[in-house]
């Protein structure tokens, strides 16, 4: 189950569970769409993969035990492991490679 991390790892913008502007990579690294498009250019600075929109977990329990109330979002804020200059250099080196070929 996805952690639904509460913030953008780059700019620290709040990304609540219902945020339509949250993006994740296959490792659940979480960034806002603005950082993904304008800073990271669809390159996860942690793994080099691409991003997809983060799913929104249902608030209402329409199936027994399956909802945000039963499986709450994470409250642990996550931040970049690399400094911004290192991220920029990494992104520049791989951004022109299709995510499927990285």
C-alpha positions in Angstrom: 0.0 0.0 0.0 1.3 3.5 -0.9 2.6 5.6 2.0 0.9 8.8 0.7 3.8 11.0 1.9 2.7 14.4 3.1 5.0 16.7 1.2 7.1 17.4 -1.9 10.6 16.2 -1.3 12.0 19.2 -3.3 10.1 22.3 -2.2 8.4 20.8 0.9 4.9 21.8 -0.3 2.1 20.1 1.6 0.5 17.3 -0.4 -2.4 16.0 1.6 -4.0 12.6 0.6 -6.5 14.3 -1.8 -3.8 16.4 -3.6 -4.3 16.2 -7.3 -0.9 17.7 -7.9 1.2 14.9 -6.2 3.4 12.7 -8.3 5.3 9.6 -7.4 8.0 7.4 -8.9 8.0 3.6 -8.6 9.8 3.9 -5.2 7.1 6.3 -3.9 9.3 9.3 -3.9 6.8 12.1 -3.8 7.0 15.5 -5.5 4.5 18.2 -6.5 3.7 18.5 -10.2 5.3 21.9 -10.4 8.7 20.5 -9.3 8.3 17.4 -11.5 7.6 19.5 -14.6 9.8 22.7 -14.1 12.7 21.6 -12.0 13.1 17.8 -12.3 11.9 17.4 -15.9 10.2 14.1 -15.1 13.4 12.6 -13.5 13.3 11.3 -10.0 16.4 12.7 -8.3 16.6 9.6 -6.1 16.3 6.7 -8.6 16.3 8.3 -12.0 12.9 7.0 -12.9 9.9 9.0 -14.2 6.8 10.1 -12.4 3.0 9.4 -12.5 0.2 11.1 -10.7 -0.2 9.8 -7.2 -3.5 7.9 -6.7 -6.0 9.4 -4.3 -7.1 7.0 -1.5 -10.9 6.8 -1.1 -12.2 8.7 2.0 -15.4 6.7 2.1 -15.3 3.0 3.1 -17.1 1.5 0.1 -15.4 -1.9 0.6 -14.9 -3.2 4.1 -11.7 -1.9 5.7 -10.5 0.0 2.6 -10.4 3.7 3.0 -8.2 6.6 4.2 -9.6 6.2 7.8 -8.5 2.6 8.0 -5.2 3.1 6.2 -4.2 6.7 6.9 -1.6 8.7 5.0 1.9 9.0 6.4 2.7 12.0 8.5 6.5 11.6 8.1 7.9 14.3 6.0 10.6 13.2 3.5 13.3 15.5 2.0 15.9 15.2 -0.7 19.0 13.1 0.2 21.0 15.2 -2.3 21.7 18.9 -2.5 20.0 20.9 -5.2 23.2 21.4 -7.3 23.7 17.6 -7.4 20.1 17.1 -8.3 20.4 19.6 -11.2 23.5 17.9 -12.5 21.9 14.4 -12.3 18.6 15.6 -14.0 20.5 17.3 -16.8 22.4 14.0 -17.4 19.3 11.8 -17.8 16.4 14.0 -18.7 16.6 13.4 -22.4 16.4 9.6 -22.0 12.9 8.2 -22.1 11.8 7.0 -18.6 11.3 3.5 -20.0 14.9 3.4 -21.2 16.5 4.8 -18.0 
